[in-house]
């Protein structure tokens, strides 16, 4: 669902709001970033994005920015990690970082001590090393690219219909009901022909 958030276009997916930073109609893509990182000094727990039942996909070429919350063991090396100080207390630690998959993390036991985990896709467009030392919110503001499936609406519109999606399927919406491609006879989306 498209809305506005602080005078910017926003997209709601799986109860999360994403600010639309850029749109490219030539490539059917848009750069989005989680709205919480703009609105709150300590955003709520991140969780994996789910694009099920949408015409959207995350564009290839992203890097996972991983979050580990409520870890009972303190990380030994903060150099490559981002501390989430607002979600850390004297007994539990929360961290974020790039490439924290279990095969690459030297302290596997650290990850096993964490209660919550999530990945956020990030299209950095630059060397990840240059982002070290940034606040994790600034990294999340870089956002990621999503593509949408576009259909040629010209046939539908020439026949007097409007393009759209119903139950995640493309349809041409006509006065007498949805059709597959156009409002002309023989293109109904069911076995019933509308004339």
C-alpha positions in Angstrom: 0.0 0.0 0.0 1.3 3.4 -1.0 1.0 6.3 1.5 2.9 9.4 2.6 5.3 9.6 5.5 6.6 13.0 6.5 5.8 14.4 3.0 7.6 11.5 1.3 6.1 8.6 -0.6 6.1 5.4 1.4 5.3 1.8 0.8 4.0 -0.6 3.5 5.1 -4.2 3.2 4.5 -6.8 6.0 3.6 -4.1 8.5 6.9 -2.2 7.9 6.9 1.2 6.2 9.6 2.0 3.7 10.4 5.5 2.4 10.7 5.5 -1.4 13.9 7.4 -2.1 14.1 7.1 -5.9 12.0 5.6 -8.6 13.2 4.6 -12.1 10.4 3.8 -14.5 13.0 2.9 -17.2 14.3 -0.1 -15.1 11.0 -0.7 -13.1 13.0 -0.2 -9.9 12.9 1.9 -6.7 15.3 2.5 -3.9 13.6 2.2 -0.5 14.8 2.5 3.1 13.0 1.5 6.4 11.1 4.6 7.6 11.9 3.8 11.3 15.6 4.8 10.8 14.4 8.3 9.9 11.8 8.7 12.6 13.4 7.1 15.7 16.8 7.3 17.3 16.5 3.6 18.3 14.5 1.9 15.6 12.6 -1.2 16.8 14.0 -4.7 16.1 14.5 -5.2 12.4 13.1 -8.4 10.8 13.5 -10.0 7.4 11.5 -8.4 4.6 8.8 -10.6 3.1 7.7 -9.8 -0.5 5.3 -12.7 -0.8 2.1 -11.9 -2.5 3.5 -8.7 -4.0 4.8 -8.0 -7.6 8.1 -6.9 -6.0 11.5 -8.5 -5.7 14.8 -7.3 -4.2 17.2 -6.4 -6.9 20.4 -8.6 -7.2 23.7 -7.2 -6.0 22.7 -6.4 -2.4 24.7 -7.2 0.7 23.1 -8.5 3.8 23.4 -6.2 6.8 22.8 -8.7 9.7 21.3 -7.9 13.1 21.7 -10.0 16.2 19.6 -9.0 19.3 19.7 -10.0 22.9 23.0 -11.9 22.8 24.2 -13.2 26.2 27.9 -13.1 25.2 29.7 -9.9 24.5 31.5 -9.7 21.2 35.3 -9.6 21.5 36.0 -7.4 18.4 33.8 -4.4 17.9 36.0 -3.1 15.0 33.9 -4.7 12.2 30.6 -4.6 14.2 28.0 -1.9 14.8 26.9 -1.7 18.4 23.2 -1.1 18.9 23.6 0.6 22.2 19.9 1.4 22.8 19.1 -2.4 22.6 22.0 -3.4 24.9 22.1 -3.5 28.7 24.5 -5.0 31.3 23.6 -8.6 30.5 22.4 -8.6 26.8 24.1 -7.2 23.7 22.8 -6.3 20.3 25.0 -5.9 17.3 24.8 -5.4 13.5 27.4 -6.0 10.7 28.1 -7.1 7.2 28.8 -10.7 6.4 27.9 -12.1 9.8 26.7 -15.4 8.4 27.7 -18.4 10.5 30.4 -19.6 8.0 32.2 -16.2 8.2 31.8 -15.3 11.9 34.9 -16.3 13.9 32.9 -16.5 17.1 30.1 -19.0 16.3 29.3 -19.3 20.0 28.5 -15.6 20.1 25.8 -16.0 17.4 24.3 -19.0 19.2 23.9 -16.8 22.3 21.6 -14.4 20.5 17.8 -14.7 20.7 16.8 -12.7 17.6 18.3 -12.5 14.2 17.4 -10.6 11.0 18.9 -9.6 7.6 18.4 -6.2 5.9 19.4 -6.0 2.2 21.6 -3.0 1.5 22.8 -1.8 -1.9 25.9 0.0 -0.9 27.3 1.0 -4.3 30.7 1.3 -2.7 33.3 -0.6 -0.7 31.8 -1.9 2.6 35.0 -1.0 4.4 34.3 2.7 3.9 31.1 2.3 5.9 32.9 1.1 9.1 32.6 3.7 11.8 29.2 4.9 10.5 26.2 4.7 12.8 24.1 1.6 11.8 21.1 3.9 11.1 23.1 5.7 8.4 23.9 2.4 6.8 20.2 1.5 6.8 19.4 4.9 5.2 21.3 3.8 2.1 18.4 1.4 1.5 18.0 -1.2 -1.2 16.6 -1.6 -4.7 13.4 -3.3 -5.5 12.0 -4.2 -8.9 8.4 -4.6 -9.8 6.8 -6.6 -12.6 5.4 -4.3 -15.2 3.0 -5.3 -17.9 2.2 -3.5 -21.2 -1.0 -1.6 -20.4 -1.5 -0.1 -23.8 -3.7 -2.9 -25.2 -5.9 -2.8 -22.0 -6.1 1.0 -22.1 -6.9 1.2 -25.8 -9.9 -1.1 -25.1 -11.2 1.2 -22.4 -9.8 -0.7 -19.4 -7.4 0.1 -16.5 -4.4 -2.0 -15.6 -4.0 -3.5 -12.2 -3.5 -6.5 -10.0 -6.0 -8.7 -8.3 -4.9 -11.6 -6.1 -1.3 -10.9 -7.3 -2.4 -11.5 -10.9 -2.3 -8.9 -13.6 -5.7 -8.0 -15.0 -7.3 -5.5 -17.3 -10.3 -4.1 -15.3 -13.3 -3.4 -17.6 -16.8 -2.1 -16.9 -18.1 -5.7 -16.9 -15.3 -7.3 -14.9 -11.6 -8.2 -15.1 -10.1 -9.6 -18.2 -6.6 -11.0 -19.0 -5.3 -8.5 -21.5 -8.1 -6.2 -22.8 -11.8 -5.4 -22.6 -12.4 -7.0 -26.0 -14.5 -10.2 -26.1 -12.5 -13.4 -25.7 -10.1 -12.1 -23.1 -12.0 -12.8 -19.9 -10.1 -13.9 -16.8 -12.7 -16.7 -16.2 -14.6 -19.0 -18.5 -17.4 -16.5 -18.9 -17.3 -14.1 -21.9 -18.5 -10.6 -21.3 -20.0 -8.8 -24.3 
